[in-house]
Amino acid sequence: MWYSIISEFQKNNENVLDLKIELHLTFYVMNLLKEHYTFSIKDGNLVIKDKSDKEIDKNSFFYWYSFTRFQELIKEEETIFKEFNILKDKILPAIEKIRLPELKDTDDEETKKKKVDKINSNNQKITKLQDHVKSEADIINHKINTLRNFRSMYSNIDSLERFLKNIQIILENE
């Protein structure tokens, strides 16, 4: 869920963002949270509303951000790991089952040629399976790192308070 939100935003965002710049990071996170919370300004104050359009206070938002969102990210990471391990558990035994014929001195030329062809064919199969596991591992690592990075953003009350102040700055200047 969160990974799809993050990748969708990254794909559709037309702004150039440098996440080392605080307002850029705030803009990024604020947009990732759009499905859960909306932010607005009323009488000069920041208003936070949940997806049922109910106004919530900063403490409730901080609790959700620190616990609920965090747990959702952890569960998503675990799911990604499990899916990869299932794939790995299917492919690795398949690789081990691929037998390479043994060349013997007593084999005639035709038999040797057939065995060499079989060895080459099986090595290609093994390589394809190993490459598939490696490419999936790279994808999984990217997803996990993306989720971990998001999980660690604004990890304490002070940084989240700064985040909320930055949202107000963004909204006031849009």
Secondary structure, 3 states (H helix, E strand, C coil): CHHHHHHHHHHHCCCCCCCCCHHHHHHHHHHHCCCCEEEEEECCEEEEEECCCCEECHHHHHHHHHHHHHHHHHHHHHHHHHHHHHHHHHHHHHHHHCCCCCCCCCCCHHHHHHHHHHHHHHHHHHHHHHHHHHHHHHHHHHHHHHHHHHHCCCCCHHHHHHHHHHHHHHHHHC
